[in-house]
Amino acid sequence: MKSWSLFVALTEFVWQNTTLVSNAVRWASIWFEMEIVNALALAEWEEQGSPLAWHERWCEGYQADAQALLSELTCLIVTQAPTQ
């Protein structure tokens, strides 16, 4: 979960760089959904007393959503420089 939280934090403003992202509006929308997954997981983790062994619960309840969103997000990354 910590890696996911860090990734979400680091990608928040990537949409502003149009040389990296093909669709800024879609990026921001997907990122918002990622933040929701992050917030739900964090809230549950805190409600359970912030246990050190929480990986299984993350995989069980949140990982599939996180992976699906990540897949959508990475499709928006520009992989080639525009031709002129």
Secondary structure, DSSP 8 states (H G I E B T S, - for coil): -HHHHHHHHHTTTGGG-TTTBS-HHHHHHHHHHHHHHHHHHHHHHHHTT--S--HHHHHHHTHHHHHHHHHHHHTTB--S----
